[in-house]
Amino acid sequence: MSATEFLVALAIAVGIAGIIVPVLPGTLLVLGAILVWALEIGTTTAWVVFAACAILLVGGSVVKYLVPGRRLKASGVPNRTLLVGALLAFVGFFVVPVVGMFIGFVLGVYVAERGRVGAARAWPSTTSALKAVGVSILIELLAAFLAAVTWVVGVVVT
């Protein structure tokens, strides 16, 4: 394994961690790392691997918004609720290190839903929103894992 391959593998791992803990732009890190590898190798096979990974990651990014969006519409949770959750997640990130983003998101979604539908129905709406966000993360994670496996196959082949 060359130094470039090691650094690309490390960047892919950091990108995948960035998907799980959304502090870093995980998908972009994975795609950028594979692009660096393709530029370094420069063969047709490397560019085919890069194209396949790009298709997987872009497709995953599109699907991660479509599938949970439908689920949220079906449960009646508006985008405004997710925006409030995202804003409080941003604030929570700076107020409580490490876990503040997660606490802020849940609190923001709950507060927005409580104001919209009342205390009795706020928690079911909040859990629907959290499940949709979880599905979104899983879809993006699956796309990144598939891209990583594709890259590993490309490394073995080249």
N, C-alpha and C positions, 0 to 999 in steps of 0.2 A: 504494500500500500504506500503510495507516494504521499508527500507532505500535502499536496493539493487535495488529494482524496481524503486525507485525514481531516483537513480543515473544512472541506465541504461536508463531510459526515457530521462534524461537530456543529456546523451552522444549521444543518438539517435537524439535528437533535434539539438545538436551541429554538428553531422555528416551531417544531412540534410542541415543545414546552410552552412556547408563546401562544399556541392555540388553546392549550389546556388552561393556562393562567394568562388571560388576555391582556398582557402588559406590552408585549412585543407584537409586531405584525407578522405572525407566524407563517401564513401562506406566502407572503412576499419574501421572507427569509429563505424558505425552502426553495422557491422558484429562483431567487437570485443566486443561491448557492449552486444549484444545478446549472444555471447559466454560466457561472464562473468555470465550472468543470467542463462544460461543452466548449467554451472558448479556449480553455487550456488544451483539451484533447484535439479538438478541431476536425475530427473525422465525421464522415456521414453518419455513422452509427451514433456518435455522441449527439449530433443535432437531431436525429430521430428520437433518441431518448429524451432530449430536452423538449421537443415538440409534444411527445406523449405526456410528459409530466405537466407541461403547460396546459394541455387539454384537460387533464385530470384535475388540476388545481383550479382552473377557471370554471370548469363544470361544477366542481364542488362548491365554489363560491356562489355560483348562480343558484344551485339547488338549496344551499343553506339558507337562502332568503325566501325561496318559493314555498318549500314544505312547511316550515314553521309559520310563515305568514298565513297560509291557508288554515292551519290549526288555530291560530289566534283569531282569525276572522270568524271561524266556526264557533269559537267559545265567546265571541263578542268583546274581546280585549282590544282596545284601540291602540294605534301607534303612539299616541300621546302618552299612554301609560308607560310604554317602553322608553320613551324619551325622558320622562321623569326618573325612571329607574337608572338610566344611563347617566343622567346628571348627578344624581346622588351617589352613584358608583364612583364617578370622577372625584367628587368631594371626599367620599369615604377613603379613597386611595391615599389621599394626603393626610387625612385626620387619623386613621388607624392603619399603620403600616401592615402590609401583607394581606390581611383579611378584610380590610375596610372596604375594598371595592365590592366584594361579595355582599357584605352586610348592607352597604349603601344601596346596591341594586335591589335587593329584596325589600328593604325598607321603602325605597322610592316607589317600587311597583305597588306595594301594599298601601302606602299613603295615597297614591293616585287612584287606586281602585276603591279605597274606602271613601274618598271624596266623590267618586263617580257613582258607585252602586250601594254605598252604605256599609256599615260594619258587618252585618250578617253575611253578605255575599262577597266581601272583599277577599277573604282568604281563598275560596275556590278560584276566583279570578286570578289571584296571585300565583297559585300553584299551576294553573294553566299557562300563564306567562313564563314561569320558571321552566316548565317542561318543554315549552317551545324553544326557549333559549338553550336548554340542554341538548335538544335534538339538533339544533343549529351547530353547536360545538361538535357534536359527534359526527355530523356530516362533514364538516371541515377537517376534522381529525382523520376520518377515513380517507378522504381525498389526499391528505398529506402523507399518510402511511402508504397508500398505493403509489404515490409519486416516489417516495423513498425506496420502496421495493423495486420500482421500475429503474431507478437510478442504480441501485445495487446490481441488478441484472446487467445494466449497461456497463458498469465498471468491470464486471466479470467477463463480459463479451469483448470489451476493448482491451 
